[in-house]
Amino acid sequence: MLILFKFIPKDLLIDNNSSINIDIMNFLSIDCSTETGSLFAKVESKTFSKVLQSDKYINDLMVQHILDFVKENDLKFEDLYQVFVNQGPGSFSGIRTSLAIAKGISLSKNIQLYGYNTFRWSCARFFNKINIIVSLIKVREKYFIQKFDKKLNSILEPKEVSKEEIIENYNNEFKVIPQNISKQFNEKILKLKNLIIVDLNHKDLEFLHLQGLLSKDSIKPLYLS
């Protein structure tokens, strides 16, 4: 039975009302891992977002898109403390371009740079709720999985698996699939039990950062063969 939650049950959500104060975290997040990219910023508890529609020239214009995003929302790079950038997996050119731009912003504006990947991002809201979580992603007609413990520490590095392996070996596992790529999945996989399709929310990156689950050193693309 397919489990589709437009609203994730409250008992499975991460607690963003903990004793950790995240109101002061001002950041810009850049995600160009898929054909439809996105920009997100949080400044003084206000949030701003923009979807970058698929365009073959989007990577060439990425700097301009970011500058327009900042200008349109009356933001200033001086107000940002961190830049978060998606390391993948996904579009080779999109990831490479966005990482180069994020590093440029970090160096020129003296802003801290952090990387994240879609595997852990899709599991963020289940932190400390599920003992074992399997994140499923499809890239260029290939399926990949990564497995995490309840603290979202990796217990199985990303690896390629076949459709048959997923159906036979992971049917009983708690599984998550990002909403933005769910249509690419085989129908038999989408009918597996214990499967949740989740919307990727840039706000969850705050929590991952505060838990030390974003990459700070060696920010490089996560390419999967």
Long-range contacts (C-beta under 8 A, 24 or more apart in sequence): 1-191, 1-193, 2-190, 2-191, 2-192, 2-195, 3-193, 3-194, 3-195, 3-196, 3-197, 4-196, 4-197, 5-196, 5-197, 5-198, 8-125, 8-196, 8-198, 11-129, 12-125, 12-126, 12-129, 12-130, 13-125, 13-129, 14-124, 14-125, 14-126, 14-127, 14-128, 14-129, 14-204, 14-207, 16-203, 16-206, 16-207, 20-210, 22-206, 22-207, 22-210, 25-81, 25-82, 25-206, 25-209, 25-210, 26-79, 26-80, 26-81, 26-82, 27-80, 27-81, 27-82, 27-83, 27-84, 27-205, 27-206, 27-209, 28-66, 28-80, 28-82, 28-83, 28-84, 28-105, 29-83, 29-84, 29-85, 29-86, 29-202, 29-205, 30-66, 30-83, 30-84, 30-85, 30-86, 30-98, 30-101, 30-102, 31-85, 31-86, 31-98, 31-200, 31-202, 32-58, 32-59, 32-62, 32-86, 32-90, 32-91, 32-94, 32-95, 32-97, 32-98, 33-86, 33-88, 33-89, 33-90, 33-91, 33-94, 33-95, 33-118, 34-90, 34-91, 34-94, 34-180, 34-181, 35-91, 35-94, 36-180, 37-94, 37-98, 38-202, 39-65, 39-66, 39-69, 40-202, 41-69, 41-70, 41-73, 41-75, 41-80, 42-202, 42-203, 42-206, 43-75, 43-79, 43-80, 44-79, 47-203, 48-73, 48-75, 49-202, 58-94, 59-93, 59-94, 59-97, 62-97, 62-98, 62-101, 63-101, 66-101, 66-105, 77-105, 77-109, 77-111, 78-109, 80-109, 80-111, 81-111, 81-112, 82-111, 82-112, 82-113, 82-114, 82-209, 83-111, 83-112, 83-113, 83-114, 84-114, 84-115, 84-116, 84-202, 84-205, 84-209, 84-214, 85-113, 85-114, 85-115, 85-116, 85-219, 86-115, 86-116, 86-117, 86-118, 86-121, 87-115, 87-116, 87-117, 87-215, 87-219, 87-220, 87-221, 87-222, 88-117, 88-118, 88-221, 88-222, 88-223, 88-224, 89-117, 89-118, 89-119, 89-137, 89-139, 89-144, 89-158, 89-222, 89-223, 89-224, 90-118, 90-139, 92-221, 92-223, 95-221, 95-222, 95-223, 96-221, 99-219, 99-220, 99-221, 102-219, 103-219, 112-216, 113-216, 113-219, 114-209, 114-214, 114-215, 114-216, 114-219, 115-214, 115-215, 115-216, 115-219, 115-220, 116-205, 116-208, 116-213, 116-214, 116-215, 117-222, 118-178, 118-200, 119-146, 119-148, 119-158, 120-146, 120-148, 120-152, 120-154, 120-208, 120-213, 121-178, 121-200, 121-204, 121-205, 121-208, 122-176, 122-177, 122-178, 122-198, 122-200, 123-148, 123-152, 123-176, 124-152, 124-201, 124-204, 124-205, 124-207, 124-208, 125-198, 125-201, 125-204, 126-174, 126-176, 127-151, 127-152, 127-207, 127-211, 130-174, 132-173, 132-174, 133-174, 133-175, 133-176, 134-170, 134-173, 134-174, 134-175, 134-176, 135-175, 135-176, 135-177, 136-166, 136-170, 136-175, 136-176, 136-177, 136-185, 136-189, 137-177, 137-178, 137-181, 138-181, 138-184, 138-185, 139-224, 142-224, 143-189, 144-224, 145-170, 151-211, 152-208, 152-211, 152-213, 158-222, 158-224, 160-224, 160-225, 163-188, 163-189, 166-192, 167-192
